[in-house]
């Protein structure tokens, strides 16, 4: 085995160790990424008026907000299904 092959093997081994470490810690999971969304949700539960927008929308903004709300709701439903 040449030095170059040994170096490639070592690099691949290090990459595998890092990936397995991250997955075992849960660093790439959606649950960890949505922690800020959970905080916002908790704030809205305490005072719904903080989370409602009563101002005027720009062109297309309302449709975007409704689509984003649908997407987030579906993502939360999927998260809840996986946690059962």
N, C-alpha and C positions, 0 to 999 in steps of 0.2 A: 504494500500500500504506500503510495507516494505521500509526501507532506501535504500537497494540495488536496488530495482526496481526504486525508485525515482532517484537515481544516474544514472542509465542507461538511464532513460527518459531524464534527464538533459543533459547527454552527447550527446544523439541523437539530441536533440533540438539545442545544440551548433553547432554540425556538420552541421545541416540543415541551420543554420544562416550563417555559414562561406561559405558554398557552394553557397547559394543564393547571398551573398555579392560579391563573386568572379565572378559569372556569370553576375551580373548586372553591374559590373565594366568592364567586358570584358577581364579579366585577362587570360582566357584560350582560347581565340579565335585565329584562325590562322592568322588573320590580324595583331594582336599584335606581334605574333611570327615571322612574316616575315618582320618586320620593318627594320632589318639590310639588308635583301635582297633588299628592296626598295632603300636603300641608295646606295648599290652596283650598282643597275640598273641605278640610277641617275648619278653615276660617269661614267658609261659606255656610257650613252647618251652624256655626255660632251666630252669624249675622248675615242672612241672605242679602240684605240691602247692600252690603259691601261688594257683592259679586254681580250686581245688576247694573247694566249700562243704560242710562236714560237719555243720552245725548243723540244727536243726529249722526247718521252713518255717511261715510263717503261712498261714492259710486262703487258698487260691487262688494263693499265691506260687509254688509249684512249677510249676503250669500256665503261669503268666505267664513264668517263667524258661525253660521248655521252648519255648514259642512264640517268645520273643525270640531264643533260640538258633537256632531254625529260620529265622527271618527274617534274622538276621545271616549265617547260612551261605548262604542263597540270594542275598543281596546280594553276598557275596564271590564266589560262583560266577559271577554276572553280571558283576562287575568283571573277573574273570579272563578271561571270554569276550570282553569288549570289548577287552582289552589284547593279544589275539593278533594 
